[in-house]
Amino acid sequence: MLIGRSVFTRFVPLLLFAGAVLLLALVLASLRFATLTRQSSHEALDAARLNNRAMQLLTLVQDAETSQRGYLITGEEKYLGPFKRAQALIALHFLSVSGDMMKAGISHVTVERLKRLVDDKLGEMRDTIGLKKAGRDAEAIAVVQTDSGKRVMDEIREIMTRIDAITGNIGFQREETMANAAKWLLISITGGAVLLVILVGGAIFLAVVHARQLEVARQALAEQNDMLEVRIKQRTQFLERANRELQSYSYIVGHDLRAPLVNIMGFTSELERAAAIFADYMKRSPDTRDDITEKLAREAVDGDIPEALGFIRSSMKRMDDLINEILRLARAGSRQLNAEPLNLVELLSETVASLQHRLDETGSSVVLSPGLPPVVSDRLALQQIFGNLLDNAVKYADPSRRAVIHVSGTIANGFAVIDVADNGRGIAERDRERIFELFRRSGPQDRPGDGIGLAHVRALVRRLGGDVAVKSVLGEGTTFVVTLAADVRSARDRGEP
């Protein structure tokens, strides 16, 4: 049901206020989730870095142990290089990493225990190296064979394994926090999208109609799953095309309905400004009113306020007209078809007769081919289809020559193919598909119209089991090729779209 202009005007401020509140909430939520994500990523990165530094400490101890054993076996000084380097770096490395370990939740007792174990291991290695240098090889080997150094290394590795588990768990928790933040950010964005859907009022009605048609088509496809592969492919292509058009219509309708709304908002602000000037003038006592304030008040009352009201009224009328056109297109898509045998020559002759006054005014003529095929279809739909095409051919005639429109047709593979060809001004290549979109027109905008006629034509043709295409040469003319099911009842029985 069409919403009256006064009802729409009453609800516009509420919709705008709700939109502003939701957008503000969306921005605040996005900032919060972004901050949380950044903080969690930093903490996960710090945990990974701590793990890496702890493993480096373990590597230094292992390098020192390997160096010690190489020296004990060979007695060559060159094997002590890694030990000396590790001995110099371990203390500094441990000093830098111990504080971060405790921040990550590793207990002070564990950190101190690790430090003592590392010191013990280094002390044992220094002792054995000293014995080796003193020529006391047997004593050095005996120290190693006590396995005390092995037990120390095993405990160091055990502590390092716990540190690895703790830092890994921190990284997992922060990753989970980031995932939750992303989920809530998506929820916020979805809420904003819902508001935008609400604000395109008229588009909702059209979307519901198309959604129902899509649902019917899907059910029919499920019931016809035993049909040949080619029919399944045709139905799939139809559904994809209808879905693309639904998305396109929703965007276009939202865009065209928003333009008058923006005008209303702008001139409402202008109205408030003018009203404030006049209110200020009225508050002044007569003896304090000067010529300037009186002039501004008169301009506000006589010029600014009427002008703003005029623009607001025209924007509201434009929005009302757009909604009416949308509803007309939607009603055409849901009307019950009445299939009957039709003689296209007779039907088109009646259509031409209804346009005769315009043909006479413009000096145009319509030539009907006697070979137009008979069809079983909906009379009203065909009258609207060819009435729109013939009217467009007259409307967009080339003023430099007399307009002549040829209508011809054939039957092929169960379809009636009707050509409506004119010698008008033609359509640019980039506009040949765009002209079938809602509220879209091509070429110079020097003729009246809302850009809904050809969208209406395509919707009706597709309901009759066919499609419409266009061929054109700019400056020479245009041919609309209308393909219809020759018998719309048989097409419906076969489950064709």
C-alpha positions in Angstrom: 0.0 0.0 0.0 1.3 3.4 -1.0 2.2 5.6 2.0 0.5 9.0 1.8 2.7 12.1 1.5 1.7 13.5 4.9 2.4 10.1 6.7 5.8 9.9 4.9 6.7 13.5 6.0 5.8 12.6 9.6 8.1 9.6 9.6 11.1 11.1 7.8 12.5 12.9 10.9 12.2 9.7 13.0 14.0 7.6 10.3 16.8 10.2 10.0 17.2 10.3 13.8 17.3 6.5 14.0 19.8 6.5 11.2 22.1 9.1 12.9 22.0 7.2 16.2 22.8 3.9 14.6 25.6 5.3 12.5 27.1 6.9 15.6 26.9 3.6 17.5 28.5 1.9 14.5 31.4 4.3 14.5 32.0 4.0 18.2 31.7 0.2 18.1 34.1 0.1 15.2 36.7 2.2 17.1 36.3 0.0 20.1 36.7 -3.2 18.2 39.7 -1.8 16.2 41.4 -0.8 19.5 40.8 -4.2 21.0 42.1 -6.0 17.9 45.2 -3.8 17.8 45.9 -4.4 21.5 45.4 -8.2 21.2 47.7 -8.4 18.1 50.4 -6.5 20.1 50.1 -8.9 23.0 50.2 -11.9 20.7 53.2 -10.5 19.0 54.9 -9.8 22.3 54.2 -13.4 23.4 55.7 -14.8 20.2 58.8 -12.6 20.6 59.2 -13.7 24.3 59.0 -17.3 23.1 61.7 -16.7 20.5 64.0 -15.0 23.0 63.6 -17.8 25.5 64.4 -20.3 22.8 67.5 -18.3 21.9 68.6 -18.5 25.6 68.2 -22.3 25.4 70.2 -22.3 22.1 73.0 -20.4 23.7 73.2 -22.9 26.6 73.2 -25.9 24.1 75.9 -24.2 22.0 78.0 -23.8 25.1 77.5 -27.5 26.0 78.4 -28.6 22.5 81.5 -26.4 22.6 82.6 -27.8 26.0 82.3 -31.4 24.8 84.2 -30.7 21.6 87.1 -29.2 23.6 87.1 -32.1 26.1 87.3 -34.6 23.2 89.9 -32.8 21.1 91.6 -30.5 23.5 91.8 -27.9 20.6 91.3 -24.3 21.7 89.2 -23.5 18.6 86.3 -25.5 20.0 85.9 -23.0 22.9 84.7 -20.1 20.6 81.0 -20.9 20.9 81.4 -21.4 24.7 83.1 -18.1 25.2 80.5 -16.3 23.1 77.6 -18.0 25.0 79.1 -17.3 28.4 79.4 -13.6 27.5 75.8 -13.4 26.1 73.8 -15.6 28.4 73.9 -13.2 31.4 72.8 -10.2 29.3 70.2 -12.2 27.4 68.7 -13.6 30.7 68.7 -10.1 32.2 66.6 -8.7 29.3 64.1 -11.6 29.1 63.5 -12.4 32.8 61.3 -9.3 33.3 59.1 -10.1 30.3 58.7 -13.7 31.5 57.2 -12.5 34.7 54.9 -10.1 32.9 53.7 -13.0 30.8 52.6 -14.9 33.9 55.7 -17.0 34.5 56.3 -17.1 38.3 59.3 -15.5 40.0 60.3 -18.8 41.5 60.4 -20.4 38.0 62.5 -17.6 36.6 64.9 -17.8 39.5 65.1 -21.5 39.2 66.0 -21.2 35.6 68.7 -18.7 36.3 70.3 -21.0 38.9 70.2 -23.9 36.6 71.8 -22.0 33.8 74.5 -20.7 36.2 75.1 -24.2 37.5 75.4 -25.6 34.0 77.9 -22.9 33.0 79.8 -23.5 36.2 80.1 -27.2 35.5 81.3 -26.5 32.0 83.9 -24.0 33.3 85.1 -26.6 35.8 85.6 -29.3 33.2 87.3 -27.0 30.8 89.6 -25.9 33.6 90.5 -29.5 34.4 91.1 -30.2 30.7 93.5 -27.3 30.4 95.3 -28.4 33.6 95.9 -31.8 31.9 93.6 -33.5 34.3 91.6 -35.2 31.6 90.3 -38.2 33.7 88.9 -35.9 36.3 87.1 -33.8 33.6 85.6 -36.9 32.1 84.5 -38.1 35.5 82.6 -34.9 36.1 80.8 -35.3 32.8 80.0 -39.0 33.5 78.2 -38.1 36.8 75.3 -37.1 34.6 74.7 -34.0 36.9 75.1 -31.7 33.8 72.5 -33.8 31.9 70.0 -33.6 34.7 70.5 -29.8 34.8 70.0 -29.5 31.0 66.9 -31.8 31.2 65.3 -29.5 33.8 66.2 -26.4 31.8 64.5 -27.9 28.7 61.5 -28.8 30.9 61.2 -25.2 32.1 61.6 -23.9 28.5 58.8 -26.3 27.4 56.5 -24.7 30.0 57.4 -21.2 28.9 56.7 -22.2 25.3 53.2 -23.5 26.4 52.5 -20.4 28.3 53.4 -18.0 25.5 51.6 -20.2 23.0 48.4 -20.1 25.1 48.7 -16.3 25.3 48.9 -16.1 21.5 45.8 -18.4 21.2 43.8 -16.3 23.6 44.6 -13.1 21.9 43.8 -14.6 18.5 40.4 -15.6 19.9 39.8 -12.1 21.2 40.6 -10.7 17.8 38.1 -13.1 16.2 35.4 -12.1 18.6 36.1 -8.4 17.9 35.8 -9.1 14.2 32.5 -10.9 14.7 31.0 -8.0 16.7 32.3 -5.5 14.1 30.5 -7.5 11.4 27.3 -7.5 13.5 27.6 -3.6 13.8 28.0 -3.3 10.0 25.0 -5.6 9.5 22.9 -3.4 11.7 23.9 -0.3 9.7 23.0 -2.2 6.5 19.5 -3.0 8.0 18.9 0.8 8.5 19.9 1.5 4.9 17.4 -1.1 3.7 14.7 0.5 5.8 15.4 4.0 4.4 14.8 2.8 0.8 11.1 2.2 1.6 9.7 1.6 -1.9 12.6 -0.7 -2.7 11.5 -3.1 0.0 8.2 -3.7 -1.6 9.8 -4.4 -5.0 12.4 -6.7 -3.3 9.6 -8.7 -1.6 7.8 -9.2 -4.9 11.0 -10.4 -6.6 12.0 -12.6 -3.6 8.6 -14.3 -3.8 9.1 -14.9 -7.5 12.5 -16.3 -6.9 11.2 -18.6 -4.2 8.5 -19.8 -6.6 11.1 -20.4 -9.3 13.3 -22.3 -6.9 10.4 -24.5 -5.8 9.6 -25.2 -9.5 13.2 -26.1 -10.2 13.2 -28.6 -7.3 10.0 -30.2 -8.6 11.5 -30.4 -12.2 14.8 -32.0 -11.1 14.2 -34.9 -13.5 14.2 -32.6 -16.6 17.0 -32.5 -19.1 20.3 -30.8 -18.3 19.7 -28.0 -20.8 16.4 -27.0 -19.0 18.2 -27.0 -15.6 20.9 -24.8 -17.0 18.2 -22.4 -18.4 16.4 -22.2 -15.1 19.7 -21.5 -13.3 20.6 -18.7 -15.7 17.1 -17.2 -15.1 17.5 -17.2 -11.3 21.0 -15.7 -11.5 19.7 -13.0 -13.9 16.7 -12.2 -11.6 19.0 -12.0 -8.6 21.3 -9.6 -10.3 18.3 -7.5 -11.3 17.0 -7.5 -7.8 20.3 -6.2 -6.5 20.5 -3.7 -9.3 16.9 -2.5 -8.6 17.5 -2.2 -4.9 20.6 0.0 -5.5 19.0 2.2 -8.2 15.7 2.7 -6.2 17.7 3.6 -3.1 19.8 6.1 -5.0 16.9 7.8 -6.7 14.7 7.9 -3.6 17.7 9.4 -1.6 18.1 12.4 -3.9 14.8 14.1 -3.0 15.4 13.2 0.6 18.7 15.0 0.6 16.9 18.1 -1.0 14.3 18.0 1.8 17.0 17.9 4.4 18.9 20.8 2.8 15.9 23.1 2.4 14.6 22.2 5.9 17.8 23.7 7.2 17.3 26.8 5.0 13.7 27.0 6.4 15.0 26.9 9.9 17.6 29.6 9.2 15.0 31.9 7.7 12.5 31.2 10.5 15.2 32.1 13.1 15.8 35.5 11.3 12.1 36.3 11.4 11.8 35.1 15.0 14.7 37.3 16.1 13.0 40.3 14.3 9.7 39.6 16.1 11.4 39.5 19.5 12.8 43.0 19.1 10.8 45.9 20.4 9.6 48.3 17.7 12.0 51.0 18.7 15.0 48.6 18.4 14.1 47.4 14.9 16.4 49.0 12.3 16.2 48.9 8.5 18.7 46.1 8.2 16.9 43.7 10.5 13.5 44.6 8.9 15.0 43.9 5.4 16.4 40.6 6.5 13.0 39.6 8.1 11.1 40.6 4.9 13.6 38.6 2.7 13.1 35.6 5.0 9.3 35.8 4.9 8.8 36.9 1.3 11.7 35.0 -0.3 13.6 32.4 1.6 10.7 30.6 3.4 8.4 30.3 0.3 11.4 29.2 -1.8 12.4 26.5 0.7 8.8 25.3 1.0 8.5 25.1 -2.8 11.7 23.0 -3.1 10.5 20.7 -0.3 7.1 20.2 -2.0 8.7 19.5 -5.4 11.1 17.0 -3.8 8.2 15.3 -2.0 6.3 15.1 -5.2 9.3 13.6 -7.0 9.6 11.0 -4.3 5.8 10.2 -4.5 6.0 9.9 -8.3 9.0 7.5 -8.0 7.2 5.3 -5.5 4.1 5.2 -7.7 6.2 4.1 -10.6 7.8 1.4 -8.5 4.4 0.1 -7.4 3.2 0.1 -11.0 6.1 -2.0 -12.0 5.6 -4.4 -9.1 1.9 -4.8 -9.8 2.7 -5.7 -13.4 5.1 -8.4 -12.1 2.4 -10.0 -9.9 -0.7 -9.7 -12.1 -2.3 -13.0 -13.1 -1.7 -13.6 -16.8 -4.7 -14.4 -19.0 -3.5 -16.5 -21.9 -5.7 -16.4 -25.1 -5.2 -16.8 -28.8 -4.2 -13.5 -30.4 -3.7 -12.1 -33.9 -0.7 -9.8 -33.6 -1.7 -7.8 -36.7 -5.0 -6.9 -35.2 -3.6 -6.3 -31.7 -0.8 -4.0 -33.1 -3.3 -2.2 -35.4 -5.3 -1.3 -32.2 -2.2 -0.1 -30.5 -1.2 2.0 -33.5 -4.8 3.5 -33.6 -4.4 4.6 -30.0 -1.2 6.5 -31.0 -2.6 7.9 -34.2 -2.9 11.4 -32.8 0.8 11.5 -31.9 1.7 9.9 -35.2 -0.2 12.6 -37.1 1.4 15.4 -35.0 4.9 14.2 -35.7 4.4 13.0 -39.3 5.4 9.5 -38.2 4.1 6.2 -39.7 4.0 2.6 -38.6 4.3 -0.3 -41.1 3.0 -3.7 -39.9 4.3 -6.8 -41.7 1.4 -9.0 -42.8 3.4 -12.0 -41.7 3.2 -11.4 -38.0 2.6 -14.8 -36.3 -0.4 -15.6 -34.1 0.4 -16.3 -30.4 -1.3 -17.5 -27.3 -0.5 -14.9 -24.7 -1.8 -12.1 -22.5 -3.5 -9.3 -24.4 -2.9 -6.5 -21.9 0.8 -7.4 -21.4 1.4 -7.3 -25.2 -0.5 -4.0 -25.6 1.7 -2.5 -22.9 4.9 -4.0 -24.4 4.3 -2.8 -27.9 2.6 0.5 -26.8 5.8 1.4 -24.9 8.1 0.5 -27.8 6.1 2.3 -30.4 5.7 5.4 -28.1 9.5 5.4 -27.6 10.1 5.2 -31.3 7.9 8.2 -31.9 9.3 10.1 -28.9 13.0 9.7 -29.9 12.6 10.2 -33.6 15.3 12.0 -35.5 14.0 15.6 -36.2 16.0 15.7 -39.4 13.9 13.0 -41.2 10.4 11.6 -41.2 10.0 8.8 -38.6 9.1 5.3 -40.1 8.6 2.4 -37.7 8.6 -1.2 -39.1 7.2 -4.1 -37.1 7.9 -7.7 -38.4 8.0 -11.1 -36.9 8.5 -14.9 -37.2 8.1 -18.2 -35.3 11.2 -20.2 -34.4 11.6 -23.1 -32.0 8.3 -22.4 -30.1 9.1 -18.6 -29.8 7.6 -15.6 -31.6 10.4 -13.1 -32.5 9.0 -9.6 -33.1 11.3 -6.8 -34.4 10.3 -3.1 -33.8 12.7 -1.1 -36.0 12.8 2.7 -36.3 15.0 5.2 -38.1 15.4 7.5 -35.0 18.4 9.0 -33.4 19.8 5.6 -32.1 21.3 4.5 -28.8 25.0 4.6 -27.9 26.7 1.2 -27.3 27.4 1.9 -23.7 23.7 2.6 -23.0 22.2 -0.4 -24.7 21.8 -2.5 -21.6 21.5 0.5 -19.2 18.2 1.6 -20.8 16.5 -1.4 -19.3 17.4 -0.4 -15.8 14.9 1.3 -13.5 14.9 5.2 -13.8 17.7 5.1 -16.4 17.6 6.8 -19.8 20.1 7.3 -22.6 21.2 10.2 -24.7 20.2 13.9 -24.3 17.5 14.3 -21.6 15.3 16.4 -23.9 12.1 14.3 -23.8 9.7 13.8 -20.9 9.9 10.5 -19.0 11.0 8.8 -15.8 13.1 5.9 -17.3 10.6 3.2 -16.3 9.1 2.2 -19.7 11.7 -0.2 -20.9 12.2 -1.7 -17.4 8.4 -2.4 -17.5 8.7 -3.9 -21.0 11.5 -6.2 -20.0 9.7 -7.3 -16.9 6.5 -8.1 -18.9 8.4 -9.9 -21.7 10.1 -12.1 -19.2 6.8 -13.0 -17.6 5.6 -14.1 -21.0 8.5 -16.6 -21.3 10.9 -14.5 -23.3 13.3 -11.6 -23.3 14.0 -8.3 -25.1 17.2 -7.1 -26.7 18.3 -4.0 -28.6 20.4 -3.4 -31.7 21.2 0.2 -32.7 23.5 2.4 -34.8 23.9 5.9 -33.3 22.3 8.4 -35.8 20.7 5.7 -37.9 18.1 3.9 -35.9 17.2 1.2 -33.3 15.7 -2.2 -33.5 14.1 -3.8 -30.4 13.9 -7.7 -30.7 11.1 -9.1 -28.6 11.2 -12.9 -28.1 8.0 -14.4 -26.6 6.7 -17.9 -25.9 4.4 -18.6 -28.9 2.1 -20.3 -26.4 2.6 -19.1 -22.9 0.4 -21.9 -21.4 2.7 -24.6 -22.9 5.8 -22.7 -21.6 4.3 -22.7 -18.1 3.5 -26.4 -18.3 7.1 -27.1 -19.3 8.4 -25.1 -16.4 10.2 -22.6 -18.6 10.9 -19.2 -16.9 
